[in-house]
Amino acid sequence: MFESLTHWFESLGKESKLFNDPEDEVLHGALASVLYHIISADKHVIEKEKHKFSSILKQEFDLDDDQVDHLYLAAKSSTSDPHSDLETVNQHLKKNPQLRMNFMKKLNQLIDLDGVQDSELDIFYEALNLVFPDLKR
């Protein structure tokens, strides 16, 4: 599950020193990847999407601009699949169930910025099924 995230940071050619705890960096990277998969699903990232991407990461994890920029570049250059990143985020959400609805709300807001694409909805529904396994699409 963490192999794709490890590959991200190795592919950047340097080890990140922006985060205090490697586990935090994995979680932040996984969320950044999921968010990036959504904003890039239509092959065109607009400024509103990039701003919302940054806003979500700053708000959820209290990150600074350097940390968010690092995560954006890592997500952009990543070849990981969103499923493993969703699994990583979901592991965190299982430990913090009160955050589950908030996570889905953030994904919904991001998807709605420039019109809904099928590929964005696919990621959203996959997240919904992972986070709320009792719900059926």
C-alpha positions as CSV (number, residue, x, y, z in Angstrom):
1,M,0.0,0.0,0.0
2,F,2.8,2.4,0.8
3,E,5.0,1.4,-2.1
4,S,3.6,4.0,-4.5
5,L,4.1,6.8,-2.0
6,T,7.6,5.7,-1.3
7,H,8.3,5.8,-5.0
8,W,7.0,9.4,-5.1
9,F,9.5,10.8,-2.8
10,E,12.3,8.6,-4.2
11,S,11.5,9.9,-7.7
12,L,12.0,13.4,-6.5
13,G,15.7,12.6,-6.0
14,K,15.8,13.7,-2.4
15,E,14.4,12.9,0.9
16,S,11.9,15.4,2.2
17,K,12.8,17.3,5.4
18,L,9.5,19.3,5.4
19,F,7.6,16.9,7.7
20,N,8.5,15.9,11.3
21,D,7.0,12.4,11.1
22,P,7.4,10.0,8.1
23,E,3.9,8.7,8.8
24,D,2.5,12.2,8.5
25,E,4.3,12.6,5.2
26,V,2.7,9.4,3.9
27,L,-0.8,10.5,4.9
28,H,-0.3,14.0,3.5
29,G,1.1,12.5,0.3
30,A,-1.8,10.1,-0.1
31,L,-4.3,12.9,0.4
32,A,-2.4,15.1,-2.0
33,S,-2.4,12.3,-4.6
34,V,-6.1,11.7,-4.3
35,L,-6.8,15.4,-4.6
36,Y,-4.5,15.7,-7.6
37,H,-6.1,12.8,-9.3
38,I,-9.4,14.6,-9.1
39,I,-8.2,18.0,-10.3
40,S,-6.2,16.5,-13.1
41,A,-8.9,14.0,-14.2
42,D,-9.9,16.2,-17.2
43,K,-6.2,16.7,-18.1
44,H,-6.4,20.4,-17.4
45,V,-5.7,21.9,-13.9
46,I,-7.2,25.3,-13.5
47,E,-6.1,27.9,-10.9
48,K,-9.3,27.4,-8.8
49,E,-8.6,23.7,-8.5
50,K,-5.0,24.3,-7.5
51,H,-6.1,26.9,-5.0
52,K,-8.6,24.5,-3.5
53,F,-6.0,21.7,-3.4
54,S,-3.7,24.0,-1.4
55,S,-6.6,25.2,0.8
56,I,-7.6,21.7,1.7
57,L,-4.1,20.5,2.7
58,K,-3.4,23.7,4.6
59,Q,-6.7,23.5,6.5
60,E,-6.6,19.8,7.2
61,F,-3.0,19.4,8.2
62,D,-1.9,23.0,9.1
63,L,0.8,22.9,6.4
64,D,2.8,25.9,5.1
65,D,3.2,26.9,1.5
66,D,6.5,24.9,1.1
67,Q,4.9,21.7,2.4
68,V,1.9,22.1,0.1
69,D,4.1,22.9,-2.9
70,H,6.2,19.8,-2.2
71,L,3.1,17.7,-2.0
72,Y,1.7,19.2,-5.2
73,L,4.9,18.5,-7.2
74,A,5.1,15.0,-5.7
75,A,1.5,14.2,-6.6
76,K,1.9,15.7,-10.1
77,S,5.0,13.6,-10.9
78,S,3.6,10.5,-9.3
79,T,2.6,7.4,-11.2
80,S,0.7,5.9,-8.3
81,D,-2.8,4.7,-8.6
82,P,-5.5,6.5,-6.7
83,H,-6.8,3.3,-5.1
84,S,-3.7,2.7,-2.9
85,D,-3.7,6.4,-1.9
86,L,-7.4,6.2,-1.0
87,E,-6.6,3.1,1.1
88,T,-4.0,5.1,3.0
89,V,-6.4,8.0,3.6
90,N,-9.1,5.5,4.6
91,Q,-6.8,3.9,7.3
92,H,-6.5,7.4,8.8
93,L,-10.2,8.0,8.6
94,K,-10.9,4.7,10.4
95,K,-8.9,6.0,13.3
96,N,-10.8,9.3,13.1
97,P,-14.4,8.5,12.1
98,Q,-15.6,12.0,12.7
99,L,-13.5,13.1,9.7
100,R,-15.2,10.8,7.2
101,M,-18.0,13.1,6.1
102,N,-15.7,16.0,6.0
103,F,-13.4,14.1,3.7
104,M,-16.2,13.3,1.3
105,K,-17.4,16.9,1.5
106,K,-13.9,18.2,0.5
107,L,-13.8,15.8,-2.5
108,N,-17.3,16.9,-3.6
109,Q,-16.3,20.6,-3.4
110,L,-13.1,19.9,-5.5
111,I,-15.1,18.0,-8.1
112,D,-17.6,20.7,-8.5
113,L,-15.1,23.5,-9.2
114,D,-15.1,23.1,-13.0
115,G,-17.9,20.8,-13.8
116,V,-18.2,17.1,-13.0
117,Q,-16.3,14.6,-15.0
118,D,-16.9,10.9,-15.1
119,S,-13.3,10.2,-14.1
120,E,-13.7,12.5,-11.1
121,L,-16.9,10.7,-10.1
122,D,-15.2,7.3,-10.3
123,I,-12.6,8.5,-7.7
124,F,-15.4,10.0,-5.6
125,Y,-17.5,6.8,-5.6
126,E,-14.4,4.6,-4.9
127,A,-13.7,6.8,-1.9
128,L,-17.3,6.7,-0.8
129,N,-17.3,2.9,-1.0
130,L,-14.1,2.7,1.0
131,V,-15.0,5.2,3.6
132,F,-18.7,4.1,3.9
133,P,-18.6,0.4,2.9
134,D,-22.2,-0.1,4.0
135,L,-23.5,2.3,1.3
136,K,-24.0,1.0,-2.2
137,R,-23.7,3.1,-5.4
